[in-house]
Amino acid sequence: MLQPVDKLEIRILVDNATDGLSSIPGHVESEFTDHWRRGLGVLAGKDLCCAAHGLSCLITATRGTTSHTMLFDAGPDPDVFEINVRRLGVDLGGVEAMMLSHGHWDHAGGMLRALELIRARNGGAAVPYYAHPEMFHSRARQLPNGAKQPMEDVPSIAALTAHGARVVATAEPQTLLDDMFNVSGEVPRVTAFEKGLLNHFRRKDGGDWEPDPWVTDERWLAVHVAGKGLVVFSACSHAGVVNVLKHAKATFPDTPLHCVMGGLHLSGPTEKVIPETIGGLGEFGLAYIAAGHCTGFRATAALLNAFSDKVLTPTAVGKRFSF
């Protein structure tokens, strides 16, 4: 049973964008302000984070005097992940669990290095790693000419285990770390307009490529902040962010939705459903939408026009969100 927490902090370790200058609300700290607060006197490129196509969030929940920290995805590249962790002054030794949101390279490429960095600081202890069993197949996207462009495979269970992960591979929902975090089950596809990734394919055990538009291994993570509601992390929203939030609401019907954070995947072919998505998001009474990664600039602009900058705060590498 998910229990409310008193405080939630999210550090954006990897994201598509870097933005230390735009105005932001009081519950968000920019990368530049973070560096200044930690004593960086002179701004220089060698001290700033690197943007990359992907996402990684370090999430710390606190109830009373007890805090727990999870790593939600690790971005596309081990070097970018490590550079950003170092430049943000993040100590990964407190990470008690990891989750891969779905089986795509731009969220998994830094995972093995993340495990190494965590275990170098936690005394070599194994790290629980939450994964869906269907995320370990090969994936590809279909190009306009019909050719399949393979994606890098995510680290296998064997590779993760060899790097010190204790892999929990299940499609069932999980509540963990003193009931502060909830990993969802599979997301039901119930809206008429959210149709997944139509150019997405998978290949099982070296067989033929087969259509895989639904990316059924994708799951969301939620934390209930007392007095506010659910903060829902949806890394790419391949299921459709409205489907994701409908599932979160159905899972926790007595808890309001406070914020959705992550990639809303409203770029490329899915730009055509931006209007329907904005209409659907209006159903939930969200206090904040923290959109980044694969959301796309057209959707970000549309969300800003629909909900105002009081609600929409784009994510960016190095930002700190506090609830």
Buried (B, 14 or more C-beta within 10 A) or exposed (E): EBBBBBBBBBBBBBBBBBBBEEEBEEBBBBBBBBBBEEEBEEEEEEEBBBBBBBBBBBBBBBBEEEBBBBBBBBBBBBEBBBBBBEBBEBEBBBBBBBBBBBBBBBBBBBBBBBBBBBBEEBEEEBBBBBBBEBBBBBBBBBEEEEEBEEBEBBBEBEBBBEBBBBBBBEBEBBBBBBBBBBBBBBBEBEBEBBBBBEBBBBBEEEEEBEEBBBBBBBBBBBBBBEEBBBBBBBBBBBBBBBBBBBBBBEBBEEBBBBBBBBBBBBBEEBBEBBEBBBEBBEEBEBBBBBBBBBBBEEBBEBBBEBBEEEBBBBBBBBBBBEB
